């Protein structure tokens, strides 16, 4: 289960990075929302109500499989990244009761799992 969960977490990190970079190229703000109850994350841009469907994706809401639980998140709804890819604050997403943590770093915009 750990390896399967790790693969999904790394896919999530890469998806968020791709969305950030896509919006930087388009000179648009990027918004990330995390729903810990539903274990989903949502990508939006321009304002916090425009769906961001990345190339090759049919939706802007991503649901994690049942073996990946968003235990806690400080991202909340609509964490804003400016047109330079900088988030408004450092935020974390705790997964499987601390087994892994995704960190979004202010002001660099680095996104990584540890």
GUKE-408541 format. One record per residue: x, y, z of N, C-alpha, C, O in turn; residue number from 1. Coordinates in nm, 4 decimals. Example, Ala and Ser with C-alpha at 12.3 -4.5 7.8 and 13.67 -1.06 7.14 Angstrom:
REM residues 2
    n_east   n_north      n_up   ca_east  ca_north     ca_up    c_east   c_north      c_up    o_east   o_north      o_up    n
    1.3190   -0.5690    0.7800    1.2300   -0.4500    0.7800    1.3200   -0.3300    0.7800    1.4236   -0.3319    0.8465    1
    1.2850   -0.2250    0.7080    1.3670   -0.1060    0.7140    1.2900    0.0030    0.7870    1.3409    0.1138    0.8039    2
REM end
This chain:
REM residues 114
    n_east   n_north      n_up   ca_east  ca_north     ca_up    c_east   c_north      c_up    o_east   o_north      o_up    n
    0.0817   -0.1203    0.0000    0.0000    0.0000    0.0000    0.0860    0.1266    0.0000    0.0502    0.2255   -0.0641    1
    0.1992    0.1244    0.0714    0.2819    0.2447    0.0779    0.3295    0.2862   -0.0607    0.3259    0.4044   -0.0950    2
    0.3744    0.1887   -0.1409    0.4250    0.2219   -0.2741    0.3137    0.2754   -0.3639    0.3356    0.3689   -0.4409    3
    0.1948    0.2166   -0.3541    0.0818    0.2665   -0.4330    0.0438    0.4075   -0.3889    0.0170    0.4939   -0.4724    4
    0.0417    0.4305   -0.2583    0.0096    0.5637   -0.2074    0.1162    0.6637   -0.2496    0.0840    0.7757   -0.2892    5
    0.2420    0.6246   -0.2416    0.3515    0.7139   -0.2787    0.3401    0.7554   -0.4256    0.3635    0.8714   -0.4597    6
    0.3043    0.6610   -0.5118    0.2881    0.6924   -0.6539    0.1781    0.7964   -0.6738    0.1954    0.8904   -0.7514    7
    0.0665    0.7807   -0.6054   -0.0446    0.8760   -0.6174   -0.0062    1.0138   -0.5643   -0.0438    1.1159   -0.6218    8
    0.0684    1.0160   -0.4546    0.1114    1.1430   -0.3949    0.2061    1.2158   -0.4900    0.1936    1.3368   -0.5092    9
    0.2998    1.1435   -0.5491    0.3920    1.2061   -0.6443    0.3178    1.2542   -0.7687    0.3526    1.3582   -0.8245   10
    0.2162    1.1802   -0.8128    0.1333    1.2269   -0.9241    0.0628    1.3573   -0.8881    0.0535    1.4482   -0.9706   11
    0.0134    1.3662   -0.7647   -0.0528    1.4887   -0.7195    0.0447    1.6055   -0.7194    0.0123    1.7133   -0.7693   12
    0.1636    1.5853   -0.6640    0.2647    1.6910   -0.6606    0.2949    1.7380   -0.8030    0.3022    1.8582   -0.8286   13
    0.3124    1.6443   -0.8946    0.3427    1.6810   -1.0329    0.2272    1.7530   -1.1008    0.2498    1.8436   -1.1809   14
    0.1040    1.7143   -1.0701   -0.0132    1.7816   -1.1262   -0.0208    1.9257   -1.0765   -0.0481    2.0168   -1.1547   15
    0.0029    1.9466   -0.9481   -0.0006    2.0825   -0.8929    0.1117    2.1665   -0.9541    0.0900    2.2828   -0.9883   16
    0.2304    2.1093   -0.9682    0.3413    2.1803   -1.0326    0.3060    2.2181   -1.1764    0.3326    2.3299   -1.2206   17
    0.2456    2.1233   -1.2488    0.2081    2.1494   -1.3877    0.1067    2.2637   -1.3948    0.1165    2.3502   -1.4819   18
    0.0106    2.2642   -1.3046   -0.0899    2.3707   -1.3030   -0.0254    2.5058   -1.2720   -0.0567    2.6060   -1.3362   19
    0.0643    2.5082   -1.1739    0.1358    2.6321   -1.1404    0.2127    2.6835   -1.2617    0.2046    2.8016   -1.2955   20
    0.2874    2.5945   -1.3272    0.3691    2.6341   -1.4418    0.2833    2.6771   -1.5608    0.3173    2.7720   -1.6314   21
    0.1732    2.6076   -1.5823    0.0806    2.6419   -1.6902    0.0286    2.7845   -1.6716    0.0229    2.8623   -1.7668   22
   -0.0089    2.8174   -1.5490   -0.0622    2.9511   -1.5211    0.0469    3.0580   -1.5286    0.0202    3.1710   -1.5693   23
    0.1682    3.0231   -1.4899    0.2786    3.1188   -1.5031    0.2993    3.1537   -1.6505    0.3169    3.2707   -1.6844   24
    0.2972    3.0531   -1.7380    0.3149    3.0774   -1.8812    0.2022    3.1619   -1.9385    0.2233    3.2401   -2.0312   25
    0.0813    3.1460   -1.8826   -0.0352    3.2199   -1.9309   -0.0523    3.3544   -1.8606   -0.1470    3.4274   -1.8897   26
    0.0381    3.3878   -1.7683    0.0273    3.5116   -1.6886   -0.1059    3.5196   -1.6140   -0.1716    3.6237   -1.6121   27
   -0.1439    3.4080   -1.5528   -0.2692    3.4011   -1.4771   -0.2413    3.3538   -1.3353   -0.1458    3.2800   -1.3111   28
   -0.3250    3.3964   -1.2423   -0.3178    3.3442   -1.1066   -0.3700    3.2008   -1.1065   -0.4528    3.1637   -1.1897   29
   -0.3211    3.1213   -1.0125   -0.3606    2.9813   -0.9973   -0.4147    2.9633   -0.8566   -0.3607    3.0194   -0.7613   30
   -0.5209    2.8853   -0.8433   -0.5832    2.8590   -0.7140   -0.5926    2.7087   -0.6903   -0.6351    2.6334   -0.7780   31
   -0.5525    2.6663   -0.5708   -0.5587    2.5263   -0.5299   -0.6510    2.5149   -0.4091   -0.6399    2.5916   -0.3134   32
   -0.7421    2.4182   -0.4149   -0.8302    2.3887   -0.3017   -0.8148    2.2417   -0.2651   -0.7973    2.1570   -0.3526   33
   -0.8214    2.2118   -0.1358   -0.8129    2.0745   -0.0874   -0.9331    2.0475    0.0025   -0.9617    2.1243    0.0944   34
   -1.0030    1.9377   -0.0252   -1.1167    1.8953    0.0561   -1.0761    1.7681    0.1297   -1.0680    1.6611    0.0694   35
   -1.0505    1.7797    0.2600   -1.0041    1.6644    0.3375   -1.1153    1.5616    0.3597   -1.0865    1.4431    0.3770   36
   -1.2405    1.6044    0.3595   -1.3508    1.5097    0.3794   -1.3673    1.4166    0.2593   -1.3913    1.2970    0.2751   37
   -1.3543    1.4728    0.1396   -1.3743    1.3947    0.0176   -1.2432    1.3437   -0.0421   -1.2446    1.2692   -0.1401   38
   -1.1288    1.3838    0.0168   -0.9966    1.3482   -0.0359   -0.9824    1.3894   -0.1830   -0.9417    1.3104   -0.2682   39
   -1.0174    1.5157   -0.2095   -1.0066    1.5706   -0.3446   -0.9261    1.6999   -0.3417   -0.9132    1.7654   -0.2383   40
   -0.8726    1.7343   -0.4583   -0.8139    1.8668   -0.4753   -0.8614    1.9239   -0.6080   -0.8889    1.8504   -0.7028   41
   -0.8706    2.0567   -0.6129   -0.9309    2.1269   -0.7255   -0.8355    2.2338   -0.7764   -0.7720    2.3046   -0.6983   42
   -0.8261    2.2445   -0.9098   -0.7407    2.3430   -0.9750   -0.8281    2.4485   -1.0431   -0.9204    2.4156   -1.1176   43
   -0.7977    2.5756   -1.0164   -0.8707    2.6857   -1.0791   -0.7713    2.7944   -1.1177   -0.6588    2.7975   -1.0678   44
   -0.8137    2.8836   -1.2071   -0.7244    2.9924   -1.2470   -0.8023    3.1189   -1.2792   -0.9253    3.1187   -1.2842   45
   -0.7285    3.2260   -1.3007   -0.7801    3.3620   -1.3226   -0.8465    3.4136   -1.1962   -0.7953    3.5048   -1.1313   46
   -0.9604    3.3553   -1.1613   -1.0260    3.3821   -1.0333   -1.0518    3.2464   -0.9711   -1.0244    3.1433   -1.0325   47
   -1.1036    3.2460   -0.8512   -1.1200    3.1176   -0.7834   -1.2458    3.0418   -0.8257   -1.2913    2.9532   -0.7533   48
   -1.3031    3.0755   -0.9428   -1.4198    3.0006   -0.9886   -1.4106    2.9599   -1.1360   -1.5117    2.9241   -1.1966   49
   -1.2900    2.9651   -1.1941   -1.2698    2.9196   -1.3319   -1.1944    2.7869   -1.3308   -1.0795    2.7805   -1.2870   50
   -1.2587    2.6824   -1.3787   -1.1969    2.5500   -1.3803   -1.0714    2.5504   -1.4666   -1.0720    2.6023   -1.5782   51
   -0.9647    2.4926   -1.4148   -0.8404    2.4761   -1.4895   -0.8283    2.3293   -1.5287   -0.7897    2.2449   -1.4478   52
   -0.8618    2.3004   -1.6543   -0.8448    2.1649   -1.7075   -0.7114    2.1621   -1.7802   -0.6961    2.2232   -1.8859   53
   -0.6163    2.0917   -1.7238   -0.4839    2.0821   -1.7844   -0.4910    2.0000   -1.9129   -0.5828    1.9198   -1.9300   54
   -0.3950    2.0194   -2.0032   -0.3935    1.9381   -2.1252   -0.3960    1.7882   -2.0915   -0.3191    1.7405   -2.0080   55
   -0.4848    1.7164   -2.1574   -0.4982    1.5724   -2.1337   -0.5907    1.5365   -2.0192   -0.6137    1.4184   -1.9932   56
   -0.6445    1.6369   -1.9495   -0.7357    1.6115   -1.8374   -0.8772    1.6543   -1.8752   -0.8954    1.7526   -1.9470   57
   -0.9765    1.5813   -1.8273   -1.1160    1.6126   -1.8569   -1.1843    1.6905   -1.7460   -1.2980    1.7348   -1.7622   58
   -1.1159    1.7078   -1.6328   -1.1792    1.7713   -1.5173   -1.0732    1.8472   -1.4397   -0.9535    1.8249   -1.4577   59
   -1.1180    1.9364   -1.3536   -1.0247    2.0107   -1.2684   -1.0308    1.9641   -1.1232   -0.9627    2.0199   -1.0372   60
   -1.1123    1.8616   -1.0953   -1.1219    1.8045   -0.9606   -1.0616    1.6644   -0.9652   -1.0998    1.5823   -1.0485   61
   -0.9669    1.6377   -0.8749   -0.8965    1.5108   -0.8703   -0.9306    1.4401   -0.7390   -0.9160    1.4978   -0.6313   62
   -0.9756    1.3163   -0.7485   -1.0116    1.2367   -0.6312   -0.9028    1.1328   -0.6081   -0.8644    1.0600   -0.6996   63
   -0.8541    1.1269   -0.4856   -0.7503    1.0308   -0.4513   -0.8140    0.8936   -0.4276   -0.9300    0.8856   -0.3869   64
   -0.7390    0.7855   -0.4527   -0.7925    0.6518   -0.4255   -0.8113    0.6303   -0.2754   -0.7613    0.7082   -0.1943   65
   -0.8835    0.5241   -0.2389   -0.9201    0.5034   -0.0980   -0.8012    0.4797   -0.0056   -0.8162    0.4931    0.1159   66
   -0.6841    0.4451   -0.0577   -0.5679    0.4235    0.0281   -0.4858    0.5509    0.0507   -0.3797    0.5464    0.1129   67
   -0.5353    0.6650   -0.0002   -0.4718    0.7950    0.0244   -0.5740    0.8831    0.0954   -0.6755    0.9216    0.0371   68
   -0.5464    0.9147    0.2215   -0.6380    0.9935    0.3039   -0.5744    1.1277    0.3358   -0.4666    1.1335    0.3948   69
   -0.6418    1.2364    0.2964   -0.5965    1.3688    0.3377   -0.6395    1.3863    0.4841   -0.7536    1.4227    0.5123   70
   -0.5479    1.3603    0.5748   -0.5773    1.3664    0.7175   -0.5995    1.5098    0.7637   -0.6890    1.5373    0.8436   71
   -0.5170    1.6011    0.7125   -0.5278    1.7422    0.7492   -0.4705    1.8261    0.6360   -0.3902    1.7783    0.5558   72
   -0.5127    1.9514    0.6307   -0.4612    2.0422    0.5289   -0.4726    2.1851    0.5766   -0.5747    2.2251    0.6324   73
   -0.3665    2.2624    0.5543   -0.3735    2.4062    0.5808   -0.3987    2.4834    0.4521   -0.4038    2.6064    0.4533   74
   -0.4146    2.4113    0.3402   -0.4403    2.4763    0.2112   -0.5800    2.5384    0.2105   -0.5977    2.6520    0.1666   75
   -0.6779    2.4639    0.2587   -0.8149    2.5136    0.2603   -0.8690    2.5295    0.1191   -0.8356    2.4523    0.0292   76
   -0.9525    2.6299    0.1008   -1.0061    2.6577   -0.0318   -0.9365    2.7790   -0.0888   -0.9203    2.8811   -0.0219   77
   -0.8961    2.7661   -0.2119   -0.8434    2.8780   -0.2887   -0.7120    2.9355   -0.2373   -0.7017    3.0561   -0.2148   78
   -0.6106    2.8492   -0.2184   -0.4745    2.8975   -0.1977   -0.4310    2.9609   -0.3282   -0.4296    2.8947   -0.4319   79
   -0.3954    3.0886   -0.3245   -0.3632    3.1612   -0.4466   -0.2131    3.1624   -0.4731   -0.1322    3.1889   -0.3841   80
   -0.1782    3.1328   -0.5990   -0.0433    3.1507   -0.6495   -0.0492    3.2684   -0.7463   -0.1375    3.2730   -0.8319   81
    0.0439    3.3644   -0.7343    0.0426    3.4776   -0.8261    0.0992    3.4380   -0.9617    0.1339    3.3217   -0.9826   82
    0.1091    3.5333   -1.0543    0.1540    3.5017   -1.1903    0.3005    3.4600   -1.1961    0.3469    3.4108   -1.2990   83
    0.3738    3.4793   -1.0867    0.5127    3.4334   -1.0783    0.5230    3.2946   -1.0153    0.6331    3.2426   -0.9972   84
    0.4084    3.2344   -0.9820    0.4070    3.1008   -0.9233    0.4317    3.0997   -0.7735    0.4624    2.9953   -0.7159   85
    0.4186    3.2151   -0.7107    0.4433    3.2259   -0.5664    0.3120    3.2108   -0.4900    0.2167    3.2840   -0.5168   86
    0.3053    3.1171   -0.3951    0.1840    3.1025   -0.3142    0.1742    3.2162   -0.2126    0.2743    3.2797   -0.1793   87
    0.0541    3.2407   -0.1642    0.0334    3.3484   -0.0681    0.0888    3.3146    0.0699    0.1082    3.4046    0.1515   88
    0.1148    3.1862    0.0980    0.1704    3.1431    0.2263    0.2195    2.9995    0.2132    0.1818    2.9291    0.1195   89
    0.3042    2.9555    0.3076    0.3456    2.8151    0.3126    0.2291    2.7330    0.3667    0.1689    2.7682    0.4681   90
    0.1980    2.6234    0.2979    0.0854    2.5381    0.3363    0.1268    2.3918    0.3287    0.2207    2.3566    0.2573   91
    0.0561    2.3071    0.4030    0.0865    2.1638    0.4030   -0.0415    2.0810    0.3873   -0.1513    2.1237    0.4230   92
   -0.0222    1.9610    0.3324   -0.1283    1.8613    0.3228   -0.0734    1.7348    0.3886    0.0234    1.6761    0.3402   93
   -0.1354    1.6932    0.4986   -0.0925    1.5734    0.5707   -0.1690    1.4539    0.5175   -0.2915    1.4569    0.5058   94
   -0.0945    1.3476    0.4852   -0.1542    1.2307    0.4213   -0.1329    1.1075    0.5088   -0.0240    1.0842    0.5614   95
   -0.2404    1.0290    0.5228   -0.2372    0.9037    0.5989   -0.1758    0.9235    0.7378   -0.0812    0.8548    0.7764   96
   -0.2317    1.0180    0.8102   -0.1929    1.0461    0.9500   -0.0438    1.0755    0.9667    0.0181    1.0331    1.0643   97
    0.0132    1.1484    0.8705    0.1521    1.1900    0.8826    0.2519    1.1001    0.8135    0.3724    1.1242    0.8206   98
    0.2030    0.9952    0.7460    0.2922    0.9064    0.6716    0.3699    0.9856    0.5664    0.4883    0.9610    0.5434   99
    0.3012    1.0809    0.5030    0.3640    1.1703    0.4059    0.3043    1.3091    0.4246    0.1917    1.3232    0.4723  100
    0.3807    1.4120    0.3866    0.3333    1.5501    0.3914    0.3735    1.6168    0.2610    0.4885    1.6082    0.2180  101
    0.2772    1.6833    0.1988    0.3072    1.7670    0.0826    0.3210    1.9087    0.1355    0.2352    1.9578    0.2088  102
    0.4301    1.9735    0.0973    0.4539    2.1109    0.1418    0.4607    2.2024    0.0207    0.5264    2.1721   -0.0789  103
    0.3915    2.3143    0.0313    0.3935    2.4203   -0.0689    0.4613    2.5388   -0.0017    0.4109    2.5909    0.0978  104
    0.5747    2.5817   -0.0548    0.6627    2.6746    0.0152    0.6467    2.8177   -0.0353    0.6565    2.8443   -0.1551  105
    0.6221    2.9091    0.0579    0.6230    3.0527    0.0298    0.7627    3.1053    0.0583    0.8197    3.0639    0.1593  106
    0.8222    3.1913   -0.0201    0.7674    3.2512   -0.1418    0.8105    3.1814   -0.2696    0.7742    3.2266   -0.3782  107
    0.8867    3.0730   -0.2609    0.9471    3.0139   -0.3806    0.8480    2.9420   -0.4700    0.8689    2.9340   -0.5911  108
    0.7397    2.8891   -0.4126    0.6452    2.8108   -0.4910    0.6879    2.6661   -0.5065    0.6238    2.5906   -0.5796  109
    0.7955    2.6257   -0.4389    0.8354    2.4852   -0.4447    0.7260    2.3978   -0.3851    0.6638    2.4337   -0.2851  110
    0.7035    2.2829   -0.4475    0.6004    2.1884   -0.4042    0.6672    2.0524   -0.3975    0.7173    2.0024   -0.4982  111
    0.6682    1.9924   -0.2799    0.7346    1.8624   -0.2666    0.6689    1.7789   -0.1582    0.5974    1.8300   -0.0720  112
    0.6954    1.6477   -0.1649    0.6437    1.5541   -0.0640    0.7598    1.5020    0.0177    0.8671    1.4730   -0.0353  113
    0.7373    1.4905    0.1470    0.8394    1.4302    0.2355    0.7724    1.3444    0.3395    0.8401    1.2849    0.4234  114
REM end
